[in-house]
Amino acid sequence: MIKKHKSGRHAGIYSVCSASDWVLKAALNFAKQQDTIVLIESTANQVNQFGGYTGMQPHDFAQHVYDLARDIGLAHEQVLLGGDHLGPVVWANEPETVSMQKARYLIQAYIRAGYQKIHIDTSMRLKEDDRSIVLSGKDIARRAAELFAAAYDTLLKMGTPEEEWPSFVIGSEVPVPGGAQESELHVQVTKPEDLETTIQEFKTALHNRNLDRLWRHIIAIVVQPGVEFNDTEVRPYNRKEAEPLMQALKHYPGLVFEGHSTDYQPAYCLREMVEDGVCVLKVGPALTFALREALLALDMIETEWFNVIVDREATGLRYRLETLMQAQPSYWAKYYQGTPEEKRFKWIYSLSDRIRYYLPLPEVRQVVSQLLNNLRSETIPFSLMSQYMPVQASKIRNGLLSSDPEALILDYISEVLWDYQRAISLGLEARQRLPKS
């Protein structure tokens, strides 16, 4: 990918950052349909040596993804696994000696589980760090080198041939995970001089630990290319604004940029980001946002058909979700500001999509299962399906898609993936269909 980009050819990869089974299945199924590879990443919060909020350790998550791929019929070698924001973030309130020890174990666990891409992130302040000042780049690089050393020692102990070592990503100047607060769309594109300083600090820190050998395995650096979203708005990529940063990348033949929070970007912006050097596009909330849209569309279809036509009680998924979010606000309370009415709106429609944390809960899974079974028991007319899921209804009518509700959900999510697939593998025909910037 890097060689192609540096030679002027169009190349990139998108990364699915989600622990949702619906999203994972959609991504794997899409890769099978397109006969491409798929990169799936888990974060330190989602998956770590203590289970994370998914309850899975790295080897558990890896096996889970491979099992899903096998069930779908996607070849093992078409699935790549990545670890995102791996570092002391989960234990940032603990002393450095403790948090970094846990971070070393985290890196070792991901390496042993066979992840092919590792993003090391030590940008967060730890317990003893001064909260009134920005953490210095040298401290970030020093701590990162400590984790690189853990990765290196683990690879040597495992006897992994160097050509099979994972690719590493550095850098931490990223948008707020999951989206910004409502007034935070005025982001600062990474300055070329800051990029140069970061790269030099990492090189020095690795050299001080005799880890120069690892530099050739670092393929990307996380930057802020000027993209962001909040509850209701998206800041699109501005090629002109990012030009100085993209020109600076040309001085580093072995590196590309990794872009976080690319969710909801217009298709032409994704295309331009890849062309300019942001060759790794991370996407997460946009996929679970699509999942929420699909589920609530099916909820409306069920409500219309059951309450009006067949005189059966509908599941009422939306009502149950809102009731649960009101009773258990921990997943959204720190993120949604405004009046009670505005917060209620954001429960469902915020682009930050905090509702995704409620969908895996057992009581919600049970309601969703009931909804899908109810829909399977009826023949939903095309006219009603077209009202709420017009793209999927058209595919059903043309014999391109099953009418099973699970297939509808997966296809709905895959519409988001199409924008990313076109952005990374843009042929002439696709290019002509995209608007010009």
Secondary structure, 3 states (H helix, E strand, C coil): CHHHHHCCCCCCEEEEECCCHHHHHHHHHHHHHHCCCEEEEEECCCECCCCHHHCECHHHHHHHHHHHHHHHCCCHHHEEEEEEEECHHHHCCCCHHHHHHHHHHHHHHHHHCCCCEEEECCCCCCCCCCCCCCCCHHHHHHHHHHHHHHHHHHHHHHCCCHHHCCEEEECCCCCCCCCCCCCCCCCCCCCHHHHHHHHHHHHHHHHHCCCHHHHHHEEEEEECCCCEECCCCEECCCHHHHHHHHHHHCCCCCCEEEECCCCCCCHHHHHHHHHHCEEEEEECHHHHHHHHHHHHHHHHHHHHHHHHHHCCCCCCHHHHHHHHHHHCHHHCCCCCCCCHHHHHHHHHHCCCCHHHHCCCCHHHHHHHHHHHHHHHCCCCCHHHHHHHCHHHHHHHHCCCCCCCHHHHHHHHHHHHHHHHHHHHCCCHHHHHHCCCC
